[in-house]
Amino acid sequence: MPALGKWYLHLFDVTQADLNWDNPRVREELKEIIRFWKKKGVKGFRFDVVNLISKPEQFENDASGDGRRFYTDGPHVHEYLKELTADTGIGYMITVGEMSSTSLENCIRYSDPEEKELSMCFNFHHLKVDYKDGDKWELTAPDYAGLKSLFETWQEGMLEHNGWNALFWCNHDQPRIVSRLGDTKKYWKESAKMLAACIHMLRGTPYIYQGEELGMTNAGYEDIREYRDVESMNYYQIMRQNKKTREEALEILRQRSRDNGRTPMQWNPEAYAGFSEHEPWIGLPENYRYINVEKEEQDPDSILNYYRRLTALRKEYPVIQKGDIAFLYRDQQEVFAYRRCLGGQELLALNNLSGEPVKLSEPVPMEGYQILIENYPEKEKGERLEGLRPYESIVLFHA
């Protein structure tokens, strides 16, 4: 507020002033909000960018970066989360913290039950493997080796130090994963199922974002006027000022915009996908006529029914819920594979991240294994599993 000679900190939009968590009265008011919703019967909480709540005592200029190092996982963040949990009695609930640019070490502390802070953490490092030189607004092919390495580091680190992962591909701030890491044309169904299995067999708690279980795709907007997200509209202008053509800027938005994850749920092939009788706030992808709940309910081989089988398996098999994890085929960047073990149970999850067939560097002997779930029609595997078809996923179990 220049006219008054007063200023306020906002890490995000100008209308979103940061709260001063160092003020005890602010912390008490936040606790009251949680108590209000507990009385309403709410059983869990998601805390938005909660690792940014603690700021340094002195604000400094950051000539070499964007300032994140000053306020990410700040000096009192763990103290404030412990206080919030203890004073509101939410320690027995599901609490998940969205963590911006965080570290593995901090997420172990946030989610270790002995720390009494949160149940689990969202981190986003694995969703930056298709950013060119770390820039969200520059396109490049996904780095499968980097993706695998991040999963390996976080899964093994959380296991070793008693942390807990929140597992996800999609949310309201991310493009649709099948458009991003899959194939929305020739292998739409296979790639959507494979990406689901990658997450759901890992150690942690999987999250399914609305429409992900249908294989919903990016919106494919052709005009900037179809977008609603303030970030998308701002960066469109920035890209145009930086000499990108209209089509180049729109193509980046088609792949990167948060609006891709904010289109209405696709319930049926009727007007507005059955979401509303009136035109919604944002347009739908044209493919809602065949990607919708009504159609997929009727197809036993649908992506929706595949997700249902995945969630049922997690409830049935303790090895998926609580087993250790070890990664396989580390040198084959297209193969995302791991072994889960618990007591006498063993599970093998093998996934081909690419649209090309791959030959496994070490074939898998099939003796003693049963197939829990796969994303291609069943066929005789023989004595050994030699390779994987494009976007193939197969999960094997041995007791």
N, C-alpha and C positions, 0 to 999 in steps of 0.2 A: 504494500500500500504506500507508494511513493509520496502521495500527498500528505500522509500522516507521519512519514519517516519511520514507519513500522514494517516489519517483514515477518514472514512465516515460512516454515519449511514444508515443502510438498515434494515427495519423491516421485509422485505420479502426476495425474492431471492437476491443473491449477485450482480446480474446484475441490480437490481432495487434500485438505491440510492434514499433515501428520499429527497424531496425538502425542502429547508429551508424557510418556510412561514414567518418567522420573518423578512426576507429580503424584503423590499418594492419593489425592482426591480423584485423579483420572483413573488410577488402578481400581479404586473402590467402585467407581461408577461402572467400569467394565465388568467387575464381578457381579454387580446388581443386574446387568443385562443377562449374564449367564444364568443367574438364579431365576430371573423372570421366565426364561425359556425352559428351564428345568421344571418349573411348576406347571408349564403347559404340557409336559410329558415328553419333551425332546430327550432322546437317548444318546446323542452324540453331537460333536461339534467339529467343524473344519475351520481352522484359523488361517486367514488369508495372509500371505507373506509375513508370517509371524516372527521370522528370524530377523526382521528389520526394525523391531520395536525399540531397541536400545541404541541410543546415539552417544557419540563421544561428548565429553564435557566441553571441549573446544572444537568449533567447526573450522575446518581448514580448506584451503584451495588444493585441488588435486591436478597439478599441471600434467601429470603423466597418465591420467585415466579418467574414469567417469565418477569417481568418488565412492564407489561401492565398498571399497576396503574400509572406509570409515564407519559404515553403519551396518554392514552385513555380519550377522552373528556377534552383535555388539557386546560391550563390557558387562551389562547386567541382564542379558536376555535369559540366561538359565535361571538366574535368581527370580526374575519376574514370572517366568512360567511355573516354577515351583510354588511361588506364592499364590498364583492364580488357581492352580490345581488344588492346593491344600485348603484354601479359603472358600472354595465353591463346591468341594466334594465331587469333582468330576473325574477323580482318579479311577473309578470303577467303570466309566463310560468309554466309548470309542472316541478318541480325540486324535485328529490328524492335522499336522502342521504343514502348510505349504511353505516350502523353503526356497528362497531366491538366492541363486549363486552361492549355495552353502558348501560345506565341506563334509566329507565322510565322518571325520572325527566329531564334529558338532552333531551330526544326525545320530550318531551312536549315543551321545549324551541325551539328546532330545527324546529318544525312543527306548532307552534302556529302562526296564521297569524299576530298577533300583534307584534311578534318579527321580522318579515320580514327577515327570513332566508331561509327556505325550505318549500315546499308544504307538504312533508311527509317523513317518515323514514322507511327503512328496518331494523329490528333487528332480531337476529338469536337465541334467547334464546329457542324458541319453537322447534327448530331443533336440540336440544342437548338432548332430552328426551330419546334417545336410546344410549347415550354414557355411558359406564360403569364407574362410579365414575368420570364423566366428561372427560373421555379419548376417543377421537374420534376413536382410533385404538383398542379399546376393545369392543366386541359386547355384547349386552344385550337386553332383550325384552323392547319394548317401555313402558314408564311410563305414562299411560293414565291420571292418577290423576294429575301428574305433568304438562302434556300438557294442561289439562283443567285449572289448576290453573294459568298458565302463560297467557293464552288467557284472562281469567277473569281479572287478575291484569292489563294487558295492555289495554284491551278494556275499562274497567271502569275508569282507571286512565286517559286515553286520553280523554274520554268523559267529565269527571269532570273538566279538566283543559284546554280544547279547543285544544288538540293536535289531530293529524291525523295519522292513521296507513296506511302503505303499506302492503297489505295482500298477502301472497304468501306461497307456499310450495316448489317450484322448482326454480332453477336458474343454471347458468353455474358452480357453486361451490358445488352443492348438488346432491346426488343420486336421482333417480326417486322416487316420493312419493308413487306411487302405489306398487313399490317393497319394499318400506320401511315401510309404515304403512298400506298397503292394502294386497291383495291376488292376485297374478298374475296367479293363476290357476283356482280354482273352482269359485271364486267370483271376477274375474278380472274386469268385467264391473261394477258390483254393487259397489265394493270398490272404484274404480276410480271416479265414479259419487258421491258417498257419500263424499269423501275427497274434491271434487270440491264444493259441496254445503256447507260444513263446512265453507269454506273461503268466498264464494261469498255472503252469507247472513249476514256476519259480518259488523260492522261499519268500514269504511275505503275504500281504493281503491284497488280492487283485480288485481293481475298481473297473466297473463297466460304465462308460459315459453314454448318455441317451443317444440311441441310434447306432452306436458302435456295434451292438449285437445284431444289427440288420445288415451291416456292411455299408452304412450310409457314406456317401462320398462328398468331396468338396463341391461347392455350389456352382462353380463355373461361370460367374458373372462376367458380362461383356462390357459393362459400363460402370464408371466410378459412382454414378448416382444410385446404383443398386446396393452399395455398401452402407453400413450403419456404424461400424466401429470407428471411434475417434482416432485410434492409432493408424488404421488403414487409410483413412482420409488424409491424415497429416502426412504419412509417409508417401502417399501418392504425389502430393505436392512437392515434397522433398526430392523424390526421384525425378520428377519432371524438371525441377530446378537444377538437378545434377546431370541434365542432358539425356536422360533416358527417354525413349520415344513413348508415346501413349500406350502402344501395344506391349512394349517391354515392361512398363510399370504395371499394366493390368495383368500380365502373365505372372509377375512376381506376386501380386495380390491373390491371384487365383490359387497359387500354391502356398502362400504364407498367411493370408488374412485370418484373424480370429473369427471373423464372421462365418467361415467355413464350418466351425463347430457350433454355431448359434442358430442354424436354420431350424424350423419347426420339426418336431417328431413326425415321422411318416407312418401314419396308422393304416391308411388304405389308399386305393387308387382314385378316390373321388376328389372333388375340388378342394384345394389347399391341403391335400393329403389327409383329410379327415381331422386335421388339427383344429380347424375353426370353420364356422360357416361364413366368416368374413375374411377379407384379405388380411393376412398377418403383417407384422411390422417389417418383415424381410422375406424375400422371395425364396422359393424352393428349387432344388435341382430338378430338372425335367424327369430324371429317372425314378422319381417317387412313384410312378405308375407301376413299376415292377419291384422296387425296393421299398417294401412296406410290411407292417406287421401282419395284416390280413393275408397277404399272399404267402409269406414265409411260414405262417402258422400251418398252412396246408401242405407244405413241402417237407417231408421227413429229412431231406438232405440239406435243408436251408442253413444259412449262417446262424439264424436265431436258434434253431434246434441244436446246432453244434455248441453254442454257448451254454445252452441248458445242460447238455451232457458234461461240459467242462465243470460247471458249478456242482453238478451232482457227484462227479468223481472226487472233487476236493472234500466234499462232506463224507464220502465213503472211505477214502484211503488216508490213514494217518500219515503215511510217508509224504504225501503232498502237503499236508498241513504243517508238519513239524520236522520233516527229515533234513539231514545235512545236505550240502550241495557241493559237487565238484564238476568242473567244466571239462569238456572233451573237444577234440578236433580244433585246438587253439590255432593251428597253423592254416586251417582252411577257412578263409574269411567268410565264405558264403554259408558255412555250416554252423548254426547256433545249436549246440548240443550240450547236455549236462546230465549228470547222474544224481539222483536223490536216494538217500539210504536212511532207514530207521529200523533198528532191530534186525529182523530177518527179511524185511521188505526192501526191494530195490526197484527203482523206476528209471527208465532211460527216455529222455525227450530229445528227438532229433528233428531239426527244422532247416529247410533250405531257404535262405533269405532271398535267393535270386530267381529270376525268370528263366534260368537255364538248368538243365539236368547236371547233377554233380555226382562224381564217383567218390565214395568215402575212402580216405587214405587207409583206414583199417575197417574192413567189413565187420558187421555185427553178427555174431552167431545167434541164431534165433532159438536154439534149443532151450527149453525151460521158460521162455518168455511168452506171455500172452499180449495181444494188442489191446490196449485200453481204449484208444481213440485214434483215428486217422482222418485225413481230409480228402483222400482220394477213395474211389470205390474199392472195396476189398478185393484183393487178388492174392494168389499164392506167392508168398515171399521166398520160398525155398529154404535151404538150410542156413543161408547167410543173407543179410541185408547188405548189398553191394553199393547201393547209391540211392539218391533221392531225385524224384522228378521235380520240375519247376514248382517252387513254392510248396513242396511237399512237407507235411508234418506227420510224424508217427510217434506215438507214446507207447512204450513197452513196460510191462510189469513182471516182476519175478518175486515169488515168495518162498 
